[in-house]
Amino acid sequence: MSSPVFAPLLSDVVEMAHGAGGRAMGRMLEAVFFRHFDNAWLRAGNDGAVLPGLLPDERLVMTTDSHVVSPLFFPGGDIGCLAVHGTINDVSVMGARPLWLAAAFILEEGLPFAVLDRLVASMAVAARQAGVPVVTGDTKVVERGKGDGVFITTTGVGALAAGVDLGGQRARAGDAILLSGTLGDHGMAILHARENLSGTGVAAFASAIVSDTAALHGLVAEVLASGAEAHVLRDPTRGGLAATLNEIAHQSGVGMQIEEARIPVQPAVAAACEFLGFDPLYLANEGKLVVFCAPDTAERALAALRAHPLGGAAARIGVVTEDSRHFVRMTTRMGGQRLVDWRADDQLPRIC
């Protein structure tokens, strides 16, 4: 097993921060899951595992994801479509074509069947639109008060074409860093729904914020077909762009330099963040793609992103650097330098 990236656990019990995608979660993964389950596929630390197929030239990608969103319904989506999109995206960023999904439901006693029907119908629509069917599943029921309505776990399987090799360990110094669109839309939409911001000064702009939840396999396919030399693809979900960049920096043993002025953020999200004291770099996204590619092919990748409906606001936001400390640095709008580190706490729990 490789040397731990994170320090040992600092707590004797699981805390909310351990599910936030930041430093505490990394420590838990290293100290518990990686230590006991250690194998080459898991050790790679990517969103999905690349597995051998039944035929010599065949490879499969497998991933699984649990969804504990609160509230169950939010502007732009719900836990049902999010469960489909999130798992399709984890297969897609490995460069694979998503083929099948499995879904497991933990239902709380007392959940109205009207709510369950609405969520499953949303999942079915999302799966049909993506062309990735739900082919098997499971249901369990827990006592009233012990399940928060419904939790959904989805597993995805995809086919990986010969010659495609993507992963967090493949970023190289000089690589261009591209982002497919605006940051923080999902996280702020969840916050708006959860906290009922209509009664605050945020109401004037919060109504314009909806989740970006979407299946990214079509966007990924366009990038790969563009001729760009892509090294890493990732969807910046829990922990936002900041956690994603730090994770890849440690996987690849590199540093990064990003430009704040180039990072797209919707005005409504920026205003809400300023009012509430949030940082859009750490807010979750569910329909955005980060691309690391060779610098001489970056314009091809950027053109492919911008030509797709999900990538119209794509931007080149930074570059991979040589840095033995694996720091992610940002040039601010004022021209200063800021370290973009992992968060030690959970800025907004229960968002995916």
ABEGO torsion letter per residue (X at the ends): XBBBABBBBABABBBAAAAAGBAAAAAAAAAAAAAAABBAAAAAGBABBBBBBABAABBBBBBBBBBABOBABBBGEBAAAAAAAAAAAAAAAAGBBBABBBBBBBBBBGBBAAAAAAAAAAAAAAAAAAGBBBABBBBBBBBBGAAGGBBBBBBBBBBBBBGBBBEAAABBBGBBBBBAEBBGAAAAAAAAAAAGAAABAAAAAAAABBBABBBAAAAAAAAAAAGBBBABBBBBBBGEAAAAAAAAAAAAGBBBBBBAAABBBBAAAAAAAAAAGBBAAABBBAABBBBBBBAAAAAAAAAAAAABAAAAABBBAEBBBBBAAGBBBBBBAAGBBBBBBBBABBABBGAX
